[in-house]
Amino acid sequence: MDKNYMKLEFLSRSNNESFARVVVAAFASQLDPTLVELSDIKTAVSEAVTNAIIHGYELGDGIIILEVTIDNSIIEIQVLDKGKGITDVEQAMEPFYTSKPNLERSGMGFTVMETFMDELIVESTKDIGTKVIMRKKINSSIDKE
């Protein structure tokens, strides 16, 4: 399969999180993923988008950009926001760390993304925004043809 790409922009509202999941799942389906692989991708996208909504744009609406590239059997998902950014990415990626303990959040978002994807890269600059890059190899039947 050749390289394929899609880009989507949407408002940072919680009801758009499930929309993002479904769009990425539909795009990923061309790789013929297993149900487990598809579930992993959807879960990771949910976590990344939810982080952008809750942490990136905590004071109101902003734009979340979702870019997905398929290159052979690798899917790369980028979730970008132009929100407040993360001061200490390393600390934010620690399991159970949360900057919002009052919201009953578990602080496991990045850990979940790392668990379900093969690679996770987080780039962030305070007051400029955050980019979450996730990659996963899909071991589909298309590769075996």
C-alpha positions as CSV (number, residue, x, y, z in Angstrom):
1,M,0.0,0.0,0.0
2,D,1.2,3.5,-0.8
3,K,1.3,6.4,1.6
4,N,-2.0,8.0,2.4
5,Y,-2.8,11.1,4.5
6,M,-5.7,12.9,6.1
7,K,-6.1,16.0,8.2
8,L,-9.0,17.2,10.3
9,E,-9.6,20.2,12.5
10,F,-12.3,20.5,15.1
11,L,-13.2,22.5,18.2
12,S,-11.9,21.3,21.6
13,R,-15.2,20.2,22.9
14,S,-15.6,16.9,24.7
15,N,-18.4,15.7,22.3
16,N,-15.8,15.8,19.5
17,E,-13.6,13.2,21.2
18,S,-15.7,10.3,20.0
19,F,-15.9,11.9,16.5
20,A,-12.1,11.9,16.3
21,R,-12.0,8.2,17.4
22,V,-14.4,7.2,14.7
23,V,-12.6,9.2,12.0
24,V,-9.2,7.7,12.8
25,A,-10.7,4.2,13.0
26,A,-12.4,4.6,9.6
27,F,-9.1,5.8,8.0
28,A,-7.1,3.0,9.7
29,S,-9.5,0.4,8.4
30,Q,-7.8,0.4,5.0
31,L,-4.9,-1.4,6.7
32,D,-7.3,-4.2,7.6
33,P,-6.4,-4.1,11.3
34,T,-7.7,-6.6,13.8
35,L,-10.4,-5.6,16.2
36,V,-7.8,-5.4,19.0
37,E,-5.5,-3.1,16.9
38,L,-8.4,-0.9,16.0
39,S,-9.5,-0.7,19.7
40,D,-5.9,0.2,20.7
41,I,-5.8,3.0,18.1
42,K,-9.2,4.4,19.2
43,T,-8.3,4.3,22.9
44,A,-5.0,6.1,22.2
45,V,-6.7,8.8,20.1
46,S,-9.3,9.3,22.8
47,E,-6.6,9.9,25.4
48,A,-4.6,12.3,23.2
49,V,-7.7,14.3,22.2
50,T,-9.1,14.4,25.8
51,N,-5.7,15.7,27.0
52,A,-5.8,18.5,24.5
53,I,-9.4,19.4,25.5
54,I,-8.9,19.3,29.3
55,H,-5.3,20.5,29.6
56,G,-4.5,22.4,26.4
57,Y,-7.6,24.5,26.2
58,E,-8.8,24.5,29.8
59,L,-10.1,28.1,29.6
60,G,-12.3,27.7,26.5
61,D,-12.6,26.4,23.0
62,G,-9.6,26.0,20.7
63,I,-8.8,24.1,17.6
64,I,-7.4,20.5,17.7
65,I,-5.7,19.3,14.6
66,L,-5.7,15.6,13.8
67,E,-3.3,14.4,11.2
68,V,-3.0,10.7,10.2
69,T,-0.5,9.2,7.8
70,I,-0.4,5.6,6.6
71,D,2.9,4.5,5.2
72,N,2.8,0.8,4.2
73,S,1.8,-0.9,7.4
74,I,2.6,2.0,9.8
75,I,-0.1,4.4,11.0
76,E,1.1,7.7,12.5
77,I,-1.4,9.8,14.3
78,Q,-0.6,13.4,15.3
79,V,-2.8,15.3,17.7
80,L,-1.9,19.0,17.9
81,D,-3.2,21.9,19.9
82,K,-2.2,25.5,20.3
83,G,-3.1,25.6,24.0
84,K,-1.2,26.3,27.1
85,G,1.5,23.7,26.6
86,I,3.2,21.4,29.1
87,T,5.9,22.9,31.3
88,D,7.6,19.5,32.1
89,V,6.8,16.8,29.5
90,E,8.8,14.2,31.4
91,Q,6.9,14.8,34.6
92,A,3.6,14.8,32.7
93,M,4.4,11.4,31.2
94,E,4.9,9.8,34.7
95,P,2.1,7.3,35.5
96,F,-0.5,8.8,37.9
97,Y,0.8,12.4,37.5
98,T,-2.0,14.8,36.9
99,S,-2.1,18.6,36.9
100,K,-5.9,18.4,37.7
101,P,-6.3,16.2,40.8
102,N,-9.7,17.9,41.4
103,L,-11.2,16.4,38.2
104,E,-10.9,12.7,39.3
105,R,-8.5,12.1,36.4
106,S,-6.2,9.2,36.9
107,G,-3.1,10.7,35.3
108,M,-2.7,7.7,33.1
109,G,-3.4,9.3,29.6
110,F,0.2,9.1,28.3
111,T,0.7,5.7,29.9
112,V,-2.3,4.4,28.1
113,M,-1.0,5.9,24.8
114,E,2.4,4.2,25.3
115,T,0.7,0.9,26.1
116,F,-1.5,0.8,23.0
117,M,0.9,2.3,20.5
118,D,4.4,1.2,19.4
119,E,5.8,4.7,19.7
120,L,4.8,7.9,21.5
121,I,6.5,11.2,21.2
122,V,5.3,14.3,23.0
123,E,6.5,17.8,22.0
124,S,5.3,20.8,23.9
125,T,6.2,24.4,24.5
126,K,4.6,26.5,27.2
127,D,2.0,28.9,25.9
128,I,2.5,27.6,22.3
129,G,0.9,24.2,22.3
130,T,1.5,20.4,22.3
131,K,2.0,17.8,19.6
132,V,1.4,14.1,20.4
133,I,2.8,11.7,17.8
134,M,1.8,8.1,18.0
135,R,2.8,5.3,15.7
136,K,1.7,1.7,15.4
137,K,2.5,-1.1,12.9
138,I,-0.6,-2.9,11.7
139,N,0.0,-6.6,11.1
140,S,-2.8,-6.9,8.6
141,S,-3.7,-9.5,6.1
142,I,-2.9,-7.0,3.3
143,D,0.8,-7.4,4.1
144,K,0.5,-11.1,3.5
145,E,-1.0,-10.9,0.0
